[in-house]
Amino acid sequence: MTSLFPTPFSRARRQWLQGLLTTVALSLTIKPLSAAEKAEEQKSDKPEDSRSAYREVSPPRKIPILAFTDQNGTVKSLLDFRGKTVLLSLWATWCPPCIAEMPYLDRLRDKMESPDFTVLPIAIRSGDKAGVQQFYEQHGIKNLPIYLENSGAMITLLGGIGIPFALVLNEQGEVVGEVTGGVVWDSLEAQALLSTIIMKNKAQTKKLATPDADDQPEMGKGNRAVPSAPL
């Protein structure tokens, strides 16, 4: 093997120079983050304003009926939550943006939980109930229930590319909106957005339950009312 240095250099000298050249090469290829880049990196873990993060899905998108478990180990599915607007949040105890977002979700549920709306947080690959309970205690989470899905498949099957990932479901269990990344869910803007979606979803359910006038048979066009039988 041909040496990088002529023979007069001792082995120790050659090793020292090789190390120096390696250090210089690395310093030229590894550029430290600028102040602006560091601020942007830190900002990526901070929840966003709901208005800029939310993306409406129209027409509503059907999704698989996926199973998960509650804190008692009972198997649940999204079918159990039909009939109301659902904010489905996929998160994990080890995910920094999720850690920042969860207190906002907790306060949102305290303010907006109703027969027409619920927050459904599902912990992905976060271990057992005890681990999530410990997380809740450490971060002051008092209003959110515990749901677990440890395979991690739910993220991909619901169309997510990372966490936190949230879907807004209508009363038929279809996706009407989605958010990738953390959001300040208890802000006035987020509450107003969700209230509008809840009203829209209720109107859609009412419309689906009411047949169109065009589908109603018209009297006098080959149709006769059938008299009731005498008692």
LINWO-V9915 format. One line per field, one symbol per residue. ss: DSSP state (a for helix, b for strand, c for the rest). burial: + if it has 16 or more other ideal C-beta (glycine too) atoms within 10 Angstrom, else -. Layout:
ss: ???
burial: ???
This chain:
ss: ccccccccccaaaaaaaaaaaaaaaaaaacccccaaaaaaaaaccccbcaaaacbbbbbbbcccccbbbbccccbbbaaaacccbbbbbbbccccaaaaaaaaaaaaaaaaacbccbbbbbbbbccccaaaaaaaaaaccccccccbbbcccaaaaacccccccbbbbbcccccbbbbbbccbccccaaaaaaaaaaaaaaaaaaaaaacccaaacccccccccccccccc
burial: ----------------------------------------------++-+--++-----+--+--+-++------+-+--+--++++++++++-+-+++++++++++++--+----++++++++++--+--+--++----+--+-++++----++--+-+--+++++++++-+++++++++++++++--+--++--++--+--++--------------------------
